């Protein structure tokens, strides 16, 4: 992932980075070296070298932002509609419980907008718009504590499997006996 917060830059951040590049162009015109520009603008020398090539080829216009690399799958209007659909809850869309999963949201987008998105693209889109993973603050009213206790006592040990006894191991990746 290119950016740690879910990908893509906000328009404000794009404008900020464009101002940095245009400031670099002014310094190129004054004859500043790549190292000086990088130090003053607090960017990498490699970025300054790339900017200088663009400035040399096209002038300051070559350093202007070209906008987002790709258009979002869901426009602002469609995302507002998606938010309204999500606010209705999963039960109103035919799922048996009140849990939104990425797979369910993908299905909802397909049904409602006739668009296909990957789960990671949906997660990034939601994260960019301020959504986060949430776990319910309270236990479900329908929860059966006795059934949970029986499952933990009877089913979980079978799923978990037996514990291995601690025996002396071998540091070698290939044990002598296996050669």
HELIX and SHEET records of a PDB file:
HELIX    1   1 UNK A   11  UNK A   29  1                                  19    
HELIX    2   2 UNK A   34  UNK A   41  1                                   8    
HELIX    3   3 UNK A   45  UNK A   58  1                                  14    
HELIX    4   4 UNK A   59  UNK A   63  5                                   5    
HELIX    5   5 UNK A   76  UNK A   88  1                                  13    
HELIX    6   6 UNK A   91  UNK A   93  5                                   3    
HELIX    7   7 UNK A  102  UNK A  113  1                                  12    
HELIX    8   8 UNK A  119  UNK A  128  1                                  10    
HELIX    9   9 UNK A  145  UNK A  150  1                                   6    
HELIX   10  10 UNK A  151  UNK A  155  3                                   5    
HELIX   11  11 UNK A  156  UNK A  160  1                                   5    
HELIX   12  12 UNK A  176  UNK A  178  5                                   3    
END                                                                             
